[in-house]
């Protein structure tokens, strides 16, 4: 810990920028990782699960914290009724790629994201469970910036000049990395 007198701990109304990885607690493999800092205003918008947000409270720039999360608690147990296998010919071609997110709507109007988890010559399997369902993970967070948020940032919920421009990263079909 450095003894810089003007350090701002994370608290309500602070703009926070951080990077994080989600690591499988058993295999130690990285399941997902943000490759550029993400920003939010603490106490205004929760960008991560409540137990993770709670652990950020009071931390300082430069801190690296690890928060273990049992995803069964967070997302509930896996629901095998949300795993659907369909004939490939019945699925539009743009959805036939491993890792593709598909937003589905039920007859009652509820929406749920399913992820393509398997494709073979004849069938495609999609899974509506959260990819972290059934896992124990560690959120490893690297806190980059903590400062007072401006009124505009509080209203917006995060940094207004959200560099870098990510349109070339997310400008294509919305996909998520498959979790093995």
C-alpha positions as CSV (number, residue, x, y, z in Angstrom):
1,X,0.0,0.0,0.0
2,X,1.4,3.4,-0.9
3,X,0.9,6.3,1.4
4,X,-0.5,8.8,-1.2
5,X,-2.7,11.1,0.9
6,X,-5.3,11.9,-1.9
7,X,-6.4,8.4,-2.8
8,X,-10.1,8.0,-3.3
9,X,-11.7,4.7,-2.1
10,X,-14.5,3.3,-4.2
11,X,-17.9,4.4,-2.8
12,X,-21.2,5.9,-4.0
13,X,-20.8,8.5,-6.7
14,X,-17.3,7.5,-7.7
15,X,-16.4,6.8,-11.3
16,X,-14.6,3.5,-11.4
17,X,-12.7,2.0,-14.3
18,X,-11.5,-1.6,-14.0
19,X,-10.5,-4.7,-15.9
20,X,-11.5,-8.2,-14.9
21,X,-11.1,-11.9,-15.6
22,X,-13.5,-14.7,-14.6
23,X,-11.4,-17.8,-13.7
24,X,-12.8,-21.3,-13.2
25,X,-12.0,-22.2,-9.5
26,X,-11.4,-25.8,-10.3
27,X,-9.4,-25.7,-13.5
28,X,-7.9,-22.2,-13.0
29,X,-8.6,-21.5,-16.7
30,X,-9.7,-18.0,-17.7
31,X,-13.4,-18.3,-18.9
32,X,-13.8,-14.6,-19.9
33,X,-11.7,-11.5,-19.8
34,X,-12.3,-7.9,-20.6
35,X,-9.5,-6.5,-22.8
36,X,-10.0,-2.8,-22.1
37,X,-11.1,-1.0,-19.0
38,X,-14.9,-0.8,-18.3
39,X,-16.2,2.2,-16.4
40,X,-19.3,2.7,-14.2
41,X,-20.5,5.0,-11.4
42,X,-20.5,3.1,-8.1
43,X,-23.9,3.1,-6.4
44,X,-25.6,4.2,-9.7
45,X,-25.3,1.2,-11.9
46,X,-24.1,-2.3,-11.0
47,X,-22.2,-3.8,-13.9
48,X,-21.3,-7.0,-12.1
49,X,-23.0,-9.4,-9.7
50,X,-23.9,-7.9,-6.3
51,X,-21.3,-9.9,-4.3
52,X,-18.6,-8.6,-6.6
53,X,-19.9,-5.0,-6.4
54,X,-19.9,-5.3,-2.6
55,X,-16.3,-6.3,-2.5
56,X,-15.3,-3.3,-4.6
57,X,-16.5,-0.9,-1.9
58,X,-13.6,0.9,-0.2
59,X,-10.9,-0.4,-2.6
60,X,-8.3,1.9,-4.2
61,X,-6.8,2.4,-7.7
62,X,-4.1,-0.2,-8.2
63,X,-5.8,-2.8,-6.0
64,X,-6.3,-6.3,-7.5
65,X,-8.9,-8.3,-5.7
66,X,-10.2,-11.8,-6.1
67,X,-13.9,-12.6,-5.3
68,X,-14.9,-16.2,-5.3
69,X,-18.5,-16.8,-6.5
70,X,-20.6,-19.9,-6.5
71,X,-22.6,-19.5,-9.7
72,X,-25.3,-21.9,-8.4
73,X,-26.1,-19.3,-5.8
74,X,-26.0,-16.5,-8.4
75,X,-27.9,-18.1,-11.3
76,X,-29.5,-21.2,-9.7
77,X,-28.7,-24.8,-10.7
78,X,-28.5,-25.8,-14.4
79,X,-31.8,-26.3,-16.0
80,X,-31.6,-29.1,-18.6
81,X,-35.0,-28.1,-20.0
82,X,-33.2,-25.0,-21.4
83,X,-30.9,-27.2,-23.5
84,X,-32.5,-27.6,-26.9
85,X,-31.3,-29.7,-29.9
86,X,-32.8,-28.8,-33.3
87,X,-32.3,-30.1,-36.8
88,X,-29.7,-27.8,-38.5
89,X,-32.0,-27.3,-41.5
90,X,-34.6,-25.6,-39.2
91,X,-32.1,-23.0,-38.0
92,X,-31.2,-19.9,-40.0
93,X,-27.6,-20.0,-41.3
94,X,-26.4,-16.9,-39.3
95,X,-27.1,-18.8,-36.0
96,X,-25.1,-21.9,-36.9
97,X,-21.8,-20.8,-35.4
98,X,-20.5,-22.0,-32.0
99,X,-20.8,-19.3,-29.4
100,X,-23.4,-17.3,-31.1
101,X,-26.0,-15.6,-28.8
102,X,-29.6,-16.0,-29.9
103,X,-32.3,-13.9,-28.2
104,X,-35.5,-16.1,-28.0
105,X,-39.0,-15.0,-27.1
106,X,-41.6,-17.1,-25.4
107,X,-45.3,-17.0,-26.2
108,X,-45.8,-14.9,-23.0
109,X,-43.3,-12.3,-24.4
110,X,-40.4,-13.1,-22.0
111,X,-37.0,-13.0,-23.7
112,X,-34.0,-15.2,-22.9
113,X,-30.6,-15.5,-24.4
114,X,-29.5,-18.9,-25.6
115,X,-25.9,-19.7,-26.7
116,X,-25.0,-22.2,-29.5
117,X,-23.0,-24.8,-27.7
118,X,-22.7,-27.6,-30.3
119,X,-23.0,-27.9,-34.1
120,X,-22.6,-31.1,-36.1
121,X,-23.6,-32.3,-39.6
122,X,-27.3,-32.6,-38.7
123,X,-28.1,-30.8,-35.5
124,X,-27.5,-27.7,-33.5
125,X,-27.6,-27.4,-29.7
126,X,-28.5,-24.2,-27.9
127,X,-28.3,-23.6,-24.1
128,X,-30.4,-21.0,-22.2
129,X,-28.4,-21.5,-19.0
130,X,-26.0,-18.9,-18.0
131,X,-22.5,-20.1,-19.3
132,X,-21.2,-19.9,-15.7
133,X,-24.1,-22.0,-14.3
134,X,-22.9,-24.9,-12.2
135,X,-19.4,-23.5,-11.8
136,X,-17.4,-22.0,-9.0
137,X,-15.5,-19.0,-10.3
138,X,-13.2,-16.3,-9.2
139,X,-13.7,-12.7,-10.4
140,X,-10.2,-11.2,-10.5
141,X,-10.6,-7.4,-10.7
142,X,-7.8,-4.9,-11.4
143,X,-9.0,-1.4,-10.3
144,X,-7.5,1.2,-12.7
145,X,-9.2,4.5,-11.8
146,X,-11.3,5.9,-8.9
147,X,-12.4,9.5,-8.9
148,X,-15.5,11.7,-8.2
149,X,-18.0,11.2,-11.0
150,X,-19.3,14.4,-12.8
151,X,-23.1,15.0,-12.8
152,X,-23.2,13.9,-16.5
153,X,-21.4,10.7,-15.7
154,X,-23.8,10.0,-12.8
155,X,-26.8,10.6,-15.1
156,X,-25.2,8.4,-17.8
157,X,-24.0,5.7,-15.3
158,X,-20.4,5.7,-16.6
159,X,-17.7,7.6,-18.5
160,X,-19.0,9.7,-21.3
161,X,-15.9,9.5,-23.5
162,X,-15.9,5.7,-23.4
163,X,-12.8,5.2,-25.4
164,X,-11.7,3.1,-27.1
165,X,-14.2,2.9,-29.9
166,X,-15.4,-0.7,-29.8
167,X,-17.6,-0.6,-32.9
168,X,-15.1,-2.8,-34.7
169,X,-15.2,-5.3,-31.8
170,X,-19.0,-5.5,-31.4
171,X,-20.0,-4.2,-34.8
172,X,-20.3,-7.8,-36.1
173,X,-22.8,-10.4,-35.1
174,X,-23.2,-10.5,-31.3
175,X,-21.3,-13.5,-30.1
176,X,-19.8,-14.5,-26.8
177,X,-16.8,-16.7,-26.3
178,X,-17.9,-20.3,-25.8
179,X,-17.3,-21.8,-22.4
180,X,-16.0,-25.3,-22.5
